[in-house]
Every structure is written in C-alpha cells, then in structure tokens.
Amino acid sequence: MPRKAARKHVFVETDGQVYLVRDRGTFRFPRTDEKLPFRTDPNGTMDFGTDQVEKRTPRLDHHPEEWMGRDAVFERSDVDPLVKRAIYTTMIRCVSEVVISKGPRVLMVKAVRGFSKGYWNIPGGFMDYGEGPETGVKREAEEEIGADVSLDRLLNIYVSGFPGKPAYTLGFVYRGHVRSEKFSLKADEIEAAAWFTVDKGLTLTRNPFAKWGLVDFFLQSPDARRALRVKRHGPLEGTRVEGQPTVFLDRDGVINRGREGYVRTPPQFEFLPGAIAGMRLLQDAGWRLVIVTNQDASGWKLVPERQLARIHETMLASLRREGVRISAVYYCPHHVLSDCACRKPRPGMLLAAARDLGVRPRTAWMVGDKPLDIQTGRAFGCRTAWVGPPSWRKRFAEEVRGWSPEVVADNLRNAAAVITKRGA
C-alpha cells in the first residue's frame, strides 16, 4: 500500500523564540500552505512519517519577544504535541569518544546493545548531565575496557544525524592511549576488544563519528600514513587542497564499458555514454575527480601492470583532450581474495587520496556501479551514488539496499547533475 502524503508544517525559530499560530485554543506550527508575515530561508527538514516539518530561519529586523520561548512549550498543555516533538528533536545530543592507538593500529570495541549492537566502534559514549567531554570520554572508555585511558588531544568535533533519526548529535573525538592492555570488558555492553589498521576499522563501524575520527587520526599519525601502501598511476595532478570537494569514481561500469574477459588493451577501452559529460559537469562545478579501481585482471595475471598503465594513459589522454583533468588514479592490482588495504570495499585508496590530496569524507562522494563501491564510500564516511542501467540495478538492488546510496542514476551524467545540485 502506498504511503499517505505527509502533512507539512513550518518550524520557524530565532534566538530561542518559536513562531506559532493559535488554532481553536491550541498553539501549533503554521502549515506550508499558510502565508507567513515575514520571509524565511530553508534550514532542513524533519520527517516524522505522517508529519513533515520544514525548519526555517526568519528574516527579521527585531527580536520577536511576542513569540513563544522554546523552553516554555514543554510546560504548557495548550501546545500541539508535534511542536514539542520537533523542538525536542532539535536539542543536540552530545557524545565523546576516543581513538586509542598503538603505532598504526587503533583499539575498537564490539557492542552488544544500543546503536552499535553487533558492530565495532571506538570507545566512548553519551555524556552525562553537567559533564564535560574530556571527563565523559574517560568515564565511558574506562568503563567499557576496564583500563586507564590517557587523552592526548582533541582530534575534531563533528555533527551528524543517524540513519532513520531526525535528530542530530554533536561528537567530540579525542586521541589517546592506554598504558596496559589487560582489559576487563564491561560484560553487559562490550563483547570484544581488538586492534585494527584504520582501513579495516573503517569497514567495521557504522558510527559516523568513529569513521571521521579514524580518518583524522590516520592523517595526523605518521605511523598510520606510512603503513598504508596503495598503488597510483602517474603523478598527482594539481596541488593539495585541504577539504576540496572531491568525487571518487569507479572505473569499469562508470567511466568505461565493462567487457567479458576484462579490458586488456588500450583499444578495448570505450567510454560509456554520459561519462565524459558527467566528469566535465562535476569539474566545472569545482569538484576534484579521483579514480579508484579494483583491477581483478591484474590480480588474475591477465593484464600486467605495465599494460594497465598504458590503458590508463590512453584514458587520461582522451579526457585531457576533452578538457577533463583527473587528479589521481589509484588502483588495486591484488587477487580477489587478498586481505590488502586497497581492495574495495576496504577504503585504502580513498585514504591514500586523503593523505596525498587533502580529501575529507564530509566533502566527498563515491560513485560506483557495484555494491562494493557503495560499501567503500560508506566505510570512508562520505556520500554515495549508485549508477547503472535499470536492468543492472535490479540485479543488485537487494544487495545495495542496506547501504542506502543518496543518489541512484542511470549513468554518471545523471548522477553528476544531482551531486552538483546538492553540493558539498
């Protein structure tokens, strides 16, 4: 049965004051079809199923003291419950977590309950009432692993929503260490603790703060950067720009047509319709382009790496003639069963681009035609686009569904149009 259209409401707030209308003795949000006495700018949407609330910022020349204070709504019985629910949703939750390192490896714990149940995470959790982030993370981490934790410094502060939740959470992520590895795990919360390389750890967690914190740790750790070995064809094009919006592109099935038996020679390389136009559209909009490709043919010894380099040179030369510049081509030449850092869905190639070019997950997209491409983007902590003809997407729909790509399109040109519209 199709879902009924959601009722749409407008949530306007400034300086802690909320604009409400009185309707038969109840204060409620104005509806989207009702005219407001001032102009507004969009500021996000909250989806509550049968109700959709558009958050807007008003353009005013005065402080609206006549509006209702957001804190006062919870004390009143004449306020619509949807107003209370939406205001409660906008209250930021705070978590504090720590990347505990040992050389290039990081400590992760496997949860038995909560959001991370069945997954690995970095130690930490929600802060208590009146508790600062440093106190909170030491308390939570030490409770989880049963060992003293020393904090070195703050890695970063992040804001993120969580899948299926309209609320947002503020995350403080620290870098730290332990003096002893004699752990006593909190039995009702943690079932295991282990050390992982960053590329492996990223595939194990579903926590966006952990992902972004692990990437920032990797970039700040000489040991972790040196430990990552990823192959690249040719020199880096352009200069390193921290956080420049970047699109990672899979090769076969996104840029060029795949072939039975693989693309083995330069003449066999054939651009897909819309691929060059899509890359040009992204580039013209200020996006940097990086190719990340598993090359099973090299893993099977069907295409020597020198031949693979000639194929890529042919591709890059054609793109240069079209005015398209690729900043880097990273590739995995290893066997499909290899436990290397670079083979997707491990995000080693994306980490290499972060190290070499200054790419950051929160300003990046991963575009691919295979489920493992979407998994790779999710592991790195960036947004994803799944491309391919309808028949191809139908074949892999069930496998991709759990990874929830933000964009689904027939080809790179169509995906690029959406990415450029959504921005970084």
C-alpha positions in Angstrom: 0.0 0.0 0.0 1.5 3.4 -1.0 2.4 5.7 1.9 0.0 8.6 2.5 1.2 12.0 1.8 2.8 13.6 4.9 1.2 16.7 6.4 3.6 19.6 6.0 4.4 22.1 8.7 6.8 25.1 9.1 9.1 25.4 12.2 10.4 29.0 12.4 12.7 29.8 15.2 15.2 32.6 16.1 17.1 33.3 19.3 15.1 30.6 21.2 11.7 32.1 20.2 9.3 29.9 18.1 6.6 31.3 15.8 3.3 29.5 16.4 -0.3 30.2 15.4 -3.3 29.8 17.7 -5.9 27.4 16.3 -9.1 26.7 18.4 -7.2 27.1 21.7 -4.1 25.2 20.7 -0.7 26.7 19.6 0.6 24.8 16.5 3.1 25.2 13.7 1.8 27.1 10.6 1.2 24.8 7.7 3.2 25.2 4.4 0.1 26.4 2.6 -0.4 29.3 5.1 1.2 32.6 4.4 3.8 33.9 6.9 4.1 37.6 7.8 7.9 37.5 7.1 10.4 35.9 4.7 12.3 32.8 5.6 15.3 30.7 4.4 15.2 26.9 4.4 17.2 25.1 7.2 16.5 21.4 6.9 13.5 19.0 7.1 12.4 16.6 9.9 10.4 13.6 8.7 8.1 12.2 11.4 6.2 9.8 9.0 2.7 11.3 8.8 4.1 14.7 9.5 6.9 16.6 7.8 8.3 19.7 9.5 10.3 22.2 7.5 12.8 24.1 9.7 13.2 27.7 8.5 15.2 30.7 9.6 13.2 34.0 9.5 14.4 37.3 8.1 13.6 39.8 10.8 14.8 43.3 11.9 13.9 42.8 15.5 13.9 40.2 18.3 10.4 38.7 18.4 9.7 38.7 22.1 6.0 38.1 21.4 6.8 34.6 20.1 6.8 31.6 22.5 10.1 30.6 24.1 11.1 27.1 23.1 11.7 26.1 26.7 8.2 27.2 27.7 6.4 24.9 25.3 7.1 21.8 27.5 5.3 23.4 30.4 2.1 24.2 28.6 -0.9 21.9 27.9 -2.2 24.1 25.1 0.8 23.4 22.7 0.4 20.8 19.9 2.4 17.7 20.7 4.1 17.9 17.3 5.6 21.2 18.3 7.1 19.6 21.4 8.4 16.7 19.5 10.1 18.8 16.8 11.7 21.1 19.4 12.9 18.1 21.4 14.4 16.7 18.2 16.4 19.9 17.7 18.1 19.5 21.1 21.7 18.4 20.3 22.8 15.2 21.9 26.5 15.0 22.9 28.8 12.1 22.7 32.5 11.9 23.5 34.8 9.2 22.0 38.5 8.4 21.8 40.8 6.9 19.2 43.2 4.8 21.2 46.2 4.0 19.1 49.2 1.7 19.2 51.5 2.6 16.3 49.4 2.5 13.1 46.6 0.4 14.8 43.6 1.6 16.7 41.6 -0.1 19.5 38.0 -0.9 18.7 35.2 -2.5 20.9 32.3 -4.6 19.7 29.0 -3.6 21.2 26.2 -5.9 22.5 23.5 -3.3 22.7 22.5 0.2 21.5 23.0 1.8 18.1 26.3 -0.1 17.5 24.9 -3.5 18.5 26.8 -6.2 16.6 29.3 -3.7 15.2 32.7 -2.4 16.2 33.2 1.2 17.5 35.8 3.3 19.1 35.4 3.6 22.9 33.2 6.3 24.4 29.6 7.2 24.6 27.0 9.8 25.6 28.0 12.5 28.1 26.2 12.7 31.5 24.3 15.7 32.7 26.7 18.5 33.6 29.7 16.5 32.4 32.4 17.9 30.1 33.6 16.0 27.0 37.0 15.0 28.5 35.5 13.8 31.7 32.8 12.0 29.8 35.1 10.1 27.4 37.4 8.9 30.1 34.5 7.7 32.2 32.8 5.9 29.3 36.0 4.4 27.8 37.4 3.2 31.1 34.0 1.6 31.9 34.0 -0.2 28.6 37.5 -1.6 28.6 38.3 -1.7 32.3 41.7 0.1 31.9 43.1 3.6 32.5 42.8 5.8 29.4 45.0 8.9 28.9 43.9 11.6 26.5 46.5 13.1 24.2 44.5 15.8 22.4 41.2 16.6 20.7 41.1 15.2 17.1 38.0 17.1 16.0 34.3 17.9 16.7 31.6 16.7 14.4 27.9 17.0 13.9 25.9 14.1 12.3 22.4 12.7 12.0 21.9 8.9 12.3 20.1 6.6 9.9 16.3 6.8 10.3 16.6 9.5 13.0 15.6 13.2 12.5 17.8 14.3 15.5 21.4 15.4 15.3 24.3 14.6 17.6 27.5 16.6 18.5 30.5 14.4 18.7 33.8 15.1 20.4 36.6 12.7 19.3 39.9 12.6 21.1 43.2 10.8 20.5 44.5 8.8 23.4 46.5 5.7 24.7 46.4 3.1 27.3 49.4 2.0 29.5 48.1 -1.5 29.9 46.3 -3.9 27.5 45.0 -6.0 30.4 41.4 -5.2 29.6 38.3 -6.1 31.7 35.4 -5.6 29.4 32.0 -4.3 30.6 30.0 -7.5 30.2 26.6 -6.1 29.5 27.9 -3.6 26.9 31.1 -4.9 25.2 31.8 -8.4 24.0 35.3 -7.9 22.4 38.1 -5.5 22.0 40.8 -5.7 19.3 43.4 -3.6 17.4 42.9 -2.9 13.7 44.5 -0.9 11.0 42.5 2.2 10.1 41.4 0.8 6.7 40.0 -2.3 8.4 38.4 -0.5 11.3 36.5 1.8 8.9 34.8 -1.2 7.4 33.7 -2.5 10.8 31.9 0.6 12.3 28.6 2.2 11.4 29.2 5.2 13.7 29.9 8.4 11.5 31.9 10.0 14.3 34.2 6.9 14.5 34.7 7.0 10.7 35.6 10.7 10.6 37.7 10.4 13.7 39.6 7.4 12.3 40.3 9.3 9.1 41.6 12.4 11.0 43.7 10.1 13.2 45.2 8.5 10.0 46.1 11.9 8.6 47.7 13.0 11.9 49.6 9.7 12.5 53.0 9.3 10.7 52.9 5.6 11.6 49.4 5.1 10.0 50.3 7.1 6.9 53.5 5.2 6.3 51.8 1.8 6.9 49.3 2.4 4.0 50.6 1.2 0.7 48.4 1.9 -2.3 49.4 2.0 -6.0 48.9 5.0 -8.2 49.3 5.5 -11.9 51.3 8.6 -12.8 52.0 11.8 -10.7 49.4 13.7 -8.8 47.7 16.4 -10.9 47.3 19.8 -9.3 48.1 20.9 -5.7 47.0 19.5 -2.4 43.9 21.4 -1.2 42.5 20.5 2.2 38.8 19.6 2.1 38.3 20.5 -1.6 35.1 18.8 -2.8 36.0 15.5 -4.4 34.2 12.8 -6.3 35.7 9.3 -6.3 34.9 7.4 -9.5 35.0 3.7 -10.0 36.3 2.9 -13.5 34.7 -0.1 -15.2 30.9 0.4 -15.4 31.0 4.1 -14.5 33.6 5.6 -16.9 34.1 2.9 -19.4 32.1 -0.1 -20.7 33.0 -3.3 -19.0 33.9 -6.3 -21.1 33.6 -10.1 -20.7 37.2 -11.1 -20.0 38.1 -7.6 -18.9 39.5 -4.6 -20.7 43.0 -5.9 -21.6 44.3 -3.4 -24.2 44.0 0.4 -24.8 41.8 -0.1 -28.0 39.3 -2.1 -25.9 38.7 0.9 -23.6 35.4 2.5 -24.5 33.8 5.5 -22.7 30.2 5.0 -21.6 27.6 7.5 -22.8 27.4 10.4 -20.5 30.6 9.6 -18.7 32.8 12.4 -20.1 29.9 14.9 -19.9 29.3 13.9 -16.2 33.0 14.4 -15.4 33.1 17.8 -17.1 29.9 18.9 -15.3 31.5 18.0 -11.9 34.8 19.6 -12.8 33.1 22.8 -13.9 31.2 23.0 -10.6 34.5 22.9 -8.7 34.8 19.2 -7.9 38.1 17.3 -8.0 38.0 13.9 -9.7 39.8 10.9 -8.4 39.6 7.4 -9.9 39.7 4.4 -7.6 39.5 1.0 -9.2 39.9 -2.7 -8.4 41.7 -4.4 -11.2 40.9 -8.1 -10.9 42.5 -8.7 -14.3 45.9 -7.7 -12.8 45.1 -9.9 -9.8 44.5 -12.8 -12.1 47.7 -12.0 -14.0 45.7 -11.4 -17.2 46.8 -7.8 -17.5 50.3 -6.9 -16.5 50.6 -3.6 -14.6 52.6 -2.1 -17.4 49.7 -2.8 -19.7 47.2 -1.4 -17.2 49.3 1.8 -17.1 49.0 2.1 -20.9 45.3 1.7 -20.7 45.1 4.4 -18.1 47.3 6.7 -20.1 45.0 6.3 -23.1 42.0 7.1 -20.9 43.7 10.2 -19.4 44.9 11.5 -22.8 41.4 11.2 -24.1 40.0 13.1 -21.1 42.6 15.8 -21.4 41.6 16.4 -25.0 38.0 16.8 -23.7 39.2 19.3 -21.1 38.8 16.9 -18.1 41.6 16.6 -15.6 41.8 13.6 -13.2 43.8 14.4 -10.0 44.8 10.8 -9.4 44.2 7.2 -10.5 44.6 4.7 -7.6 44.3 1.0 -8.4 44.3 -2.3 -6.6 46.2 -5.0 -8.6 45.7 -7.7 -6.0 43.9 -11.0 -6.1 40.2 -11.0 -5.2 40.9 -12.9 -2.0 43.7 -10.6 -1.0 43.5 -9.0 2.5 45.1 -5.8 1.3 44.1 -2.3 2.4 43.4 -1.1 -1.1 40.9 -3.7 -2.4 37.3 -2.3 -2.2 35.3 -2.4 -0.1 38.3 -1.6 2.1 38.8 2.2 1.7 42.6 2.2 1.4 42.5 4.0 -2.0 40.3 6.7 -0.5 42.6 7.1 2.5 45.5 7.5 0.1 43.7 10.3 -1.6 43.0 11.9 1.8 46.8 11.7 2.6 48.0 12.8 -0.8 45.4 15.4 -1.9 43.7 16.6 1.3 40.4 14.9 0.6 38.0 14.8 3.5 35.0 12.4 3.9 32.4 15.1 4.6 33.1 16.9 1.3 33.4 13.8 -0.9 31.2 11.4 -2.9 31.8 7.9 -4.1 30.3 7.0 -7.4 30.2 3.3 -8.4 28.1 0.7 -10.2 28.8 -2.2 -7.8 27.6 -2.8 -4.2 31.2 -2.9 -3.0 31.7 0.7 -4.4 28.8 1.9 -2.2 30.2 -0.1 0.8 33.6 1.6 0.2 32.1 5.1 0.2 30.2 4.3 3.4 33.3 2.9 5.0 35.2 6.2 4.3 32.3 8.2 5.7 31.3 10.0 2.5 28.1 10.2 0.5 27.5 7.7 -2.3 25.9 7.5 -5.8 24.9 4.2 -7.4 24.9 4.2 -11.2 23.9 1.7 -13.9 21.1 0.9 -16.3 17.8 -0.2 -14.7 18.4 -3.9 -15.5 21.8 -3.8 -13.8 20.4 -2.0 -10.7 17.5 -4.5 -10.5 20.0 -7.4 -10.4 21.9 -5.9 -7.3 19.0 -4.0 -5.7 18.7 -6.2 -2.6 22.5 -6.2 -2.0 22.7 -2.4 -2.2 19.6 -1.6 -0.2 21.3 -2.0 3.1 23.9 0.7 2.2 21.3 3.3 1.2 23.1 5.4 -1.5 22.0 9.0 -1.6 21.7 9.0 -5.4 20.6 6.3 -7.8 21.0 7.1 -11.5 21.3 5.5 -14.9 24.8 6.9 -15.7 27.5 9.3 -14.5 26.0 12.3 -16.3 22.7 12.0 -14.4 24.5 11.3 -11.1 26.7 14.4 -11.6 23.6 16.6 -12.1 22.3 15.6 -8.7 25.7 15.8 -6.9 26.4 19.3 -8.2 22.9 20.4 -7.2 23.3 19.0 -3.6 26.8 20.4 -3.2 29.5 19.6 -0.7 
